[in-house]
Amino acid sequence: MQHQSSFEFVQAVLGEAMRERTMISATYNSSTLKLAPHQIVLRNNAFYLGAVNPNKSRRVDEDPALGYFKIDGLSDIALTREGFDPIPAENCAPVREGDQVIVAIH
């Protein structure tokens, strides 16, 4: 039986989550997070997930925004059954010059 590489597995989970607008759970820097994936970005020859962390503390007047998580640093990635509404496309512009959006849900 042939096993998928972890990169192929991560690609499949992130792709499905973005298509279906489903939250993922993952471990990042030893913390378990629930994320709403919006895009995959190439930055400095590494892939990053642009995602909203709904549990991040924000000011009352602050809109949700994308955080960027190095995909190689994500582990224990799984789909949840919780859907999400995407944030507006204008709030999804890459934050660094030279960032290349590979795939986005908008």
C-alpha angles and dihedrals in degrees: 000000000000118000125213116242114247089248091055090047092050090048091051094048094046092045093052092044091052094045094047096035090234125154120243130211119218143157116244124172089350092304125112110229136183110216138184103217115217106162148355116230132192109221124169091344092306130103120239131189114227104209142153116243102205091193094058113115111250135174114260091250095045119103121220112270137186120270119198121232122186104240092217087060095055118095137169089033115182139160116249126206091241117107127206140203112236119243115243116287092239088064091055101068113132111263099217130058108250095030110139118205107221098181134356136179095231 
